């Protein structure tokens, strides 16, 4: 069981998340930090547009629909434009139970109040302090809470190489979900709709099959490999995310010159190291075994090894040679966006 203070913080975030969020944002996400993160997201979205326009396996009608969807993407960074007011919630130090019930009743009323009304596209499904992000196919939006925009993932005063390599890759990951194996089934307005030509979708499926095959061949221990089909969507997000963010980083430096080499690491190396550190995790063997059968996300190390081993830019940055562990033959590389 977590310490009591942590349980209290978690409960407050769950029941009064936007009230807690206002305090959190005031302390940890100044306007200039939000603006820098948003510009990163815009730059990465622009790279996806460029990628769509240059795919030789997509025809013009499908490209037009894809661009329509990306252009309609709603980017939510940091916190909502309009805060919940929590009217009617009573918080009293006398009884935790009554406080919890009062906040829970507000949550039910707030949800019920949406019935019969147009979808409120300003609402968030995560609270501002949340250390996570998401893409919603039904709303065609990416949401990156303030809790995600903290070091080591994002430093408003830090180097672009680190910011794009860490949280930028995650932003690119969520953006990629709009055109991954699930997002590809939804139109710009969030309706379930096939906007692909048959030939284009077949080409797309061939590229997703490449990723599925690669992850089928990753083992968490002898005799136990990942389920490629289970993790395909998230693996595609990782592959698209790091490619889009890397290209956005390179373009963001045009006219500014290269960033400094630090501790012997070039800016490109810093980008890839930041991605690896951002995804790194210590996981018990038992948890890994469970994840293989149930978690659509690959374990952290394969979220690094998988996408980076498909990138010639990574090989160049670290002077890799044919036969090195992170070098795939050109015919074995996976690429979508």
N, C-alpha and C positions, 0 to 999 in steps of 0.2 A: 504494500500500500504506500502511496506517495505521502510525503509530509503534509500536515494539515494545511499549511499556507498554500501549497501547490494545488491541493484539491479545491480550496476556496477560490483561487485565481481561475482555475479551469471552469468551475461552476459559474463564476461571474461572466466569463467569456461566453459560455454556452447560453446563458439566460439574458444577459444584458450586454451583449457583445459590442454593440455600437456605442453604448455609453462608455464602456471601458476603452473602446477604440478611439474615441475623441481625446481621451486623456493620453493614450499611447501615442497618437499622431502628434499631439502638441509637444511631446517630449522627444520623439525619435524620427519624425519625418517632416522636416521643414519643406516649405513650398519649392525651394530650388532643387531639393532631392527628388521630389515627385516629378518635377519638370524634366530632370535629366533621365529618370527611369522611363518616363513616357516617350521621350525622344528616342531612346534605345528601342522601345517597342515599335514605334513608327518606322524606324530604320529597318528593323527586322521584317516587318510586314512588307515594306517596299522590296526587300530582297525576294520574298516569296512571289510577289507580282512579277519581278524580272525573271525569276525561275520559270514560272508558268509560261511566260511569253516566249521563252527560248527552248521549251521541251520539244524535241523532234518526234516524240511518240504520241503527242496530242494534236488533234486537228483543231482548226480555228473555232468551230462551234463549241467544242468542249472548253477550250481556253477562254472563250468569252464568258461562259457560265462560271468557270472557276474564278475569273477576275471579278465578276459581279459579286460573287460570294466574299472574296477577300476585301473588296472595296466596302462591303456592308458590315465588315467585322467591327464590333464595338469593343474598344480597348478601355478597360477599367483598371486604373492604377491607384494603389494606396488606400483609398477610402471612398465611400459614397458621396455623391454631390449633395444629397439630402439625407440628413440623419434621422433615425427613428426617435420619437420624443418620449416613449415609454410612459405615456399618460396613464395614470391610474395605478402604477406600480408603487407599492408601499414597501420601503426598506426600513427596518427597525432593528436595532442591535439586540432587542429582547429575545427574538426567536428566529433562528435560521430557517426552520421549516416554513413558517408563514411567509418569510421573504421569498423563498424558493417558489412557493405556490403562487404568490402574487405575480412574480415574474413569468412563471409558466402560463398563467391565465392570460397575461398580456400577449404572449407568443401565439396562443391559440386564437385569440380575438384578431390579432394582426393577420394571421393566415386566412381565417374565415372571411375577413373583410375584403380579400382579393377576389372572392367568388363573384362571377357575373360581370367583372370589369375587364377591360383590355389588359393584356400582360404589362406589368410595370417593369420596363427595361432598366429602370434605375436601381432596382433591388439587387442585393448581393446575397449569395448563398454561403459566403464565408465572412467572418468578422475581420476587421482591420488588423488585429494583432496576430492573426493566424500565420503560421510558418508553412505556407503551402500556396498553390495557385491552381487554376482550373480553366478548362474550355467547356462551354456549353453549346452543344450542337443545336438544341432547340431555340436558344437565344442568339446563337452565332456571336458569342462574346468570349473574350479572355479576361480573367480577373486575377490581378496580382496584388494581394493585400500588402499593407505596410510592413507586416511582420516578416515578409519575404525579402524586403528591401533593406537588409541590415548586413554588416560584415559577418562572415567572410563572403557572402553572396554578392553584396552590393555595397559599395562605399561611395557616397556622393562626392567625396573629395579624392577618390582613388583613381587609379589608372584605368583607361578604357579597356586595355587588354584583360585585366582581371574581371571587371564588371561584365564585359561581353562573354568572357569565358565561363563565368559562374552563372549569375542569374540571367544573363542574356541567353544562354543556352536553354534555360528553363522556359523563358518567354518564347523562344523559338519553338520549343517542344510543344507548348500549348497552342501556338498559332498553327503548327503543323497538324494538330488534331482536326482542324477544320477540313483538311484534305487527306486524312489518313483512311484506313479501311472502313472506319465507322463514319467519320465526318463526310466522306465522299458520298454518303447516302442522303445527305441533307442539303437543301437549297439555301440560298442567301437569307430567306426569311425564316429559316428554321423548320420548314415543313419537310416531311419525309418525301423525297423526290429523287428520281434518277435523272441527273442532268448530263450524263455521259453518253457518247455514242458507244455502241457495242464494241467496236474495234478498239477505241481508246480505253475502255474499262478493262478489256482483255490485256492490253499493254500494261495498265496499272497493276493488275493482278499478278502479272509476271514479275514485276518489280517487288511487290510485297512478298511473293513466294521466295525470292532470293533472301530476304530478311528472315523469313520463317525457317528456311533451311539452315542459315548460319546459326541461329539461336538453338536449333535442335542439336547442334554439335558443341554446345557449351555445357560443361559438366561442373556441378557444385561439389561432387565427390565421385570417386570411381563407381561406375554403374548407374549414376543418377544424373540425367541431363535435363536441361530446361525443356519445356514444352513450347516449341516454336509458335504454334497457332495461338496459344494462350497469350503470349507476350508480343505478338506481332504489332498490335496497335501502338503500344508504348515504345517498342523498339523503333518503329517508324518515326514516332515523335522525337526520340533521342537522335536518330540519324538526321532527320530534317532540322531539328533544333540546332545542333552543333554546326551543320553546314551553313544554315541561314545566318546564325549569329556570327560565325567567322567572316563571312562575306560582308555582313553589315559592319563589323569592326574594321575591316580593311577599307571599306568605302568611307567610313567616318573619319579616317585619318588623312584622306586626300586633301592636299593643300596645307596640312598641319605638320607633316613630317613624321618620322617614326618616333615612338615612345622610347624611353631609355632602356638599355640592358641593365638588369638588376641581378646581382649575385651570379653573374655569368650567363643568365638566361635572357634570350632575346624576347622581344614582345610576342612573337608567335609562340615561342615556347611557354611564356607566361600564360597565354590564352589557354593552351591545352592543359597545362598544369592546374590552372584554376578550375577547369572543367572536372579534372580528375579529383581534386580536393573537395569540390562541391558535391560530387556524387559519392564520395567515399563513405563507407559505413562499416562498423564492426557488428557482425551478426553471428549469433550462436548457430552451430551446425543444425540443431533441432529446428530453429526458425527457418533456416534455408530449406530444409526438407519440406516443411509445410508450405513455404512460399512457392516452391516448384509446382505444387499441385493446385494452388488456389490464387496466387497473386498475379495479375496481368502485367505487373512491372517486373522487369528482370532485376535480379540482385544488383546492388550498386556497382560492383566491379565490372559486370558485363555491360552496364550502361556507359562505361568508359571504353572498355576493350572493343565492344561491338562497333559503335559508330566511328571511333578514331582509326580503327584498322581498315576502314573503307575509304579513308581520306588521303589522297596524295599529298595534301598540304601538311598533314601530320608527319608523313615520311620525310618530306623536305625539311621541315622545321628541326627534326632531330637527326637528320642525315642517316636515315635508316637505309639498309641495303637489302636486296632480294634475299630471301631466306630468313630474315630477322622475324621474331615472333609477331610483331605488329604489322607486318607487310603481307598483304594479300596479292595474289596474282591479279592482273588487270581484269581477266575474264571472270574472277570470283568476287569482284567488288559489287556491292549493292549501292544503288543511287536512285532516288526518286526526285527530290527537289534540290 
